[in-house]
Amino acid sequence: MADKYMQNIVRQEKNFEFRRYRISDSVQRIWFYLNAPFSHVAYICEIDPARTRNSGDPPLPEDGIGNAEFNTERGGEWERYDYAYRIRSVWRIKEPIGLKTMKEKYGVKGAPRALVYVPELMASEVVWDQQECVWGRTDGDSGPLAHTDILQVPATDPPASKTPPSTSATVSTAPQTVPLAPTGLAVSTGDGRTAHDTRGTKRKDRPQSSDPGRRNKTQHV
């Protein structure tokens, strides 16, 4: 994601992340990869399970960028952005993980372009709750280990008129491997396995693609 959009989250001006696809409820954290000129993973955010805008669903509180549009707009730049994830905390990685390090040390093939699993070594060396807490929880409670984290990057830039539903992220659950998601996301299987590829996981464990017509393939970033 572009740093200017990430800073909206850091400053608590944006408190929900909007997506066109549903992320498994087991996912607890997203690691955000910032696009060039930064080209590094710099922030980790805890998230709540998806909120939807189906008939009868309660609206989001209109106290953050994009929340009112999520409640009322269905077309244009908000078409299909049907999932909202409340951001519970922001952690700044003390030493951002550059793309070169991701490639040479952690085996990532290139900049995140879809949801993928975070390499186990990366997740174990960069312990999320030992980073700098910008705001949110500081109790270090990572929750059940069965829960998942992801790494993701937006497929498209957010709508220009209203700070959008698009960003980059990475997620991981130590000590397990974390996968990257469509548009740059990582998720761990949560069952003790080290997952480098979604082909060996059950469908319910896989990150869900924004395009239901395509088979979701995990990529290394």
Buried (B, 14 or more C-beta within 10 A) or exposed (E): BBBEBBEBBBEBEBBBBBBBBBBBEBBBBBBBBBBEEBBBBBBBBBBEBBBEBEEEEEEBEEEBBBBBBBBEBEEEBBEEBBBBBBBBBBBEBEEBBBBEBBBEBBEBEEBBBBBBBBBBEBBBEBEBBEBEBBBEEEEEEBEEBEBBBBBBBBBEEBBEEBBBBBBBBBBBBBEBBBBBBBBBBBBBBBEEEEBBEBEEBEEEBBBBBBEEEEEBBBBBB
